[in-house]
C-alpha cells in the first residue's frame, strides 16, 4: 500500500470540523502559513500524564488496527523519534535508513498531529512534550511518565535538544534576541512553558539594538519561540520578530541561505548542515510524548512496542495489551 499523506487541504478541513464540533481555537498568533499549537498547549504541558487524562467514554475495540501517524521527512521531531526508538537503523553500507512503515499517515505539523490523534480513537502519534495538551493522552514509556521531572532524573529517556542555528556574524538585533533567549529571563520563559531550561543563566543585558529578526523552522520549537518573542518585545519595543513555522530541515536551509537570521531545529544539526557554516546553540531540552486518543485505555508501552508499531511489526491494539 502506498504511503498515505494528509494533504494541507484535508487537514485544514479536519481542523475546521474539529473547531466547529468542540468550540476550541488551536491557532497561535504567528506569521506562518501552517497552524501552530495553541497557547493553552504549553500551560503546564509537562505535567500532563496518562493518569490525569479523562476516562474513556466509549467501548474500545482492541482488535482494531493501530492507525500509525508520523511526521514529514523534514521534521526534527520525526528525526529524533526514529533515532531514540531505534526505528532508524544503518544498512550494510553504513547508511541510515528510516524504517517507518509505509502504512503511516503523514502529518505536516504538531497541531495537525494533535488534531488527527484527537479525532481517531485507534490512532497513535508523537509530539513535543511542551506542546502536549488535553485533547490527547500521553502514554508512559517503559513505566515512566512523560514529564519534565522524569526527563531531568533520567527515567524518561525520550528527549532531544531544541536548537537555534546561525551562519556567521548576525545583526546586532538578532544577537540581542539570542542573548535574551539564553539569559535568565529567557530561560525562565522556556521553563514556565513546560520545557527544560538552564538554571544558572545570567541576567539579560541588552545591546540596545532595534530592527527586524526573521526566525524560521521547526513547528515544535515555534510555540516556545512565540513566547520568547512576546517576552523580548515587551522589554525591547524597537524589535520586530517574524516567526515562520515549517520544519527543522527548512529552518536550517533558510539560515544557511541567509533567508532567515535564525533557524529552529528540534534535533541536533546534521553534518551536512554544519558543513554549510551553521553554528548551533541549544536553547532548551524537550521530551517527545507518545500520544493516543482520550478513549484509548492504553496507559503504558515499552520502547520495543513503540518500535514494533512504527516499523509495522505490530498492527492491532490487542497485540499491545498489557
N, C-alpha and C positions, 0 to 999 in steps of 0.2 A: 504494500500500500504506500502510495506517495505521502510524503510528509504533509500534514495539514497545516495551513497557515491562516491565522486570524488576520484578515486584512484590516487596514485602518478604518475602512468604511463600516465593515461588520462590527468591529469592536466599538466603533463610535456609536453605532445604533444600539449595541448592547448596553453601553454605559448610559445612553439616554433612557432606555427602558428601565434600567435599574433605578435611575434617579426618579422617574415617574412613579415607580412602584414603592420606593422607600422614602422618598422625600428628602434624600440626602444630597449634599453638594460636595463632591470629592475633588474639586479643582482648586489648585493652589494659584496664587497671584504671580504668574510668571510670564515671560515674554516668549514662551516656547510654543511650538506647534503641537506638541503632544501633551496629554494630561499628566500632571504630577499627582502624587498622593496628597490627600487633604492635610491641612494643618493639624486636624484632630488626630491624624495617624501618628503624629510624633509625640503627643501628650501622653506621658507615662507608658510609651510603647514597649519599652524593655521589660515592664512588669507584667505584660500580658502573658498568661500561661494557659496551658490546656485545661488546668483545673478551674480557672476563672471564667472560661467560656460558658455561654448559656447552654443548658442541657438540650440534647437533641429533641426535636419536636415531631419527627416523622419516623416511620419504620425504615431502618436502613437495611438494604438487601446486600449482604456481604458477597453474594455470588456474582454481583455485577463487576464489569471490567473497571480497572483503575484508569481513569482518564488523566493521562500524564500531560502536564503543562510545563513548558520550558520557556526560556528567553531566547531572543535572537542571537545570532553568532557574534555580533559585536559587543554584546553585553558583558560588562565586567563581573556582574553578579553570576552570570552563567559560567564564565571562565573560572571564577573562584569555586563555585558549586561543584563543577565536574572534577576539578582538581582535588578538592577536600574529600569528596566521596569516592574517589578512585574511578570515576566514570571515564575520565581521560587517562589513556594508557599509551605507552610507547610501542610502536610496531617493531618488526625485526630490524628495520633500518634506523631505529632510534628516533623516528618522527612521532610527535604527539598526535594521538587520534582520539577524537571525541566520539564515544560510543553511545551517545544518547539515541534512544530508539527512534526510528523513523515514524513511529505512530504518535510521537509527541506533538501536541498542539503548540504552536509558537505564538507567544505574546510579545509585544514590542515595547512594553514599559512596565514599571512597577504597578502603576494604577490599573492597567489592563489585566495584569496577573491577579491582583486582588479582586477585581470585579468578576473575573472569569471563575475563580475558585468559589467565590461567594454565591455564584448563581448555579453551580454544578455540584450536586450532592456527592458525586463519585470522583471528583477531581482531586489532584494533589499538585502542589506547586511550591515555589520558594520565593522569598522576598527578603529585602533588607530588614534586620531586626528593628532598626529605628523607624521603619515605615510601617511596621505591623499595626493593624487596627482591629477593632472589634467586629469586623464583618467576616473574619475568618478565624480559624483556630490553629495555633502553633502546637505541633506535637513535640514531645520530648525526644531527644536522640540519645540512645544508649542510656536511658534513665535520667538524663539531665535536662532540665527545662531551659528553654532559650531565654536567658535573662542576662543583663549586663553583669550582675554579680557572679553568675556562673562562668561567664567568659573570663572575668578577672581572676577567679580562683582556679581556672583551668579545667573545670568539669564539663563545660560545654565548649567543644573544640572547633565548631563550625564557625570560624570567624576569619575576617580578612581586613586589610587596611583600606581606608579612604585616602586617596592621594590627589594632590593637585600637581600639575606639571607646567613648567615654563621653559622657554627657549631663550638662552642668552640673557642679556640685561633687559629687565622690564621697565615700563614707565614708572615715574615716581608715584602716581596714584595707584597703579597696580601693586607696587611694593608696599604701599601704605595699607592697602586692603589685606595683603598677605600677612603683614605684621600684625594686623588686628586679629586675623583668624588664629594666629599662633600665640597671641597674648593670653593673659589670664582671663580677660573679659571674653575673648572669642572662644576659648576652650570651655568656659562656663556655659556659653550658649550651646555648644556641642553636647556637653554633659546633660544639660537641662532637657534636651530633646531626645534623650534615650540612646545616645552613642557614648563611646568611651574616649574622653579627652585626657589631656595632661593635667596632673595635679600640681605641678610646680612651675608653670609658665609665669613669665614676668608681666607686670602691668603694661598696658598699651601706652606707647608714646608716639603720637602722630608726627609725620614729617611735614604736615601742613599742606600736602598736595591736594589739588582738585582736578576734576575731569571725569572721563568715562573709562570703565573697565568692562571688557567682554569676557564672560566665563561660559564655557560650553562643555558638554559631555554627559556623563552618567546620570541616568534617571534615579538611581539610588542615592547619589550624593546631592542631587538637586534640592530635595526638601530641606536639608540642614544648611545648604548654601543659601537658600532663600532666607532662612532665619538669621544667618550671619550677615547677609546683605541688609536686612531690616535693622539689625543692631548697629552695624557700622555706619550706615547713612544717618542714623539718629545722632551720632557723635561727629559726623563729617557731612554737613548739609551740602557741601560742594562736590560731593561724589555721586556719580551715576553708575550703577552696576546693572549690566544687562546679562541675564542668565538664559542660555539657550540649552534646553534639555534634548539629549539624543541618547548616546551610549558612550561607553568608555573609549572604544576604538575611535569613534568620530571625534571625541574630545581631544584625544592625543593627536589625531591628524590635523585638527584645527590649530592646536597650539604649535605644532611643528611647522605648519604652513604660514603662521602668523595671522590667521583669520580670527583668532581669539587670543586674548592676553594670557588666559589661564585655562588649562584643560582639566577636566574632572575625570577620575577613574576610580572605580570601586574594586580595584585589584592592583597587584604590583605591575609596574611597567614592563613591557616586553623588551628583549634585547634590541629588536628592530626599531623600537621607539626611542630608546636611549641613544642608539647609533645615529639618530636624526638630530641629536643635540638637546633632547629633552632632559630636564632635571626634575626629579620627583621630590615632593615634600609630603610626608604623612601628616594629615590633619586630625585623624581620628581612627579608632578601630570600631568595627561593626560586625555583628553576627549575621548569619544567614538563617532565617527561620523556615523550616519545612511546614507548609500550611495545608489544611484541609477545610472542607465545608463545616459550618457550625453543626449540622445534623449528622456528621460522621462521628461515631463513637470512638474511633481510634485515638488513643492518648499517647502512645509511645511506639517508636520504631527504632530498630537498630540501624547502624550505618550500613551494614550489609543488605538489609531490607530495602533501604532507600536506593542503594546502588542497583539492586535487583530490579526494582521498579523502573528505574531510568534507563537501564540497558535492555529492558524488555524481557527479562527472565521471569519476572513476577507480573502477572496480568490481571488478577482478580483480587478483590479485597479479602476474600476468605483465606487466601494464602498468607495474609498479613495478620491473621487473628492471633492474639496473644495466648 
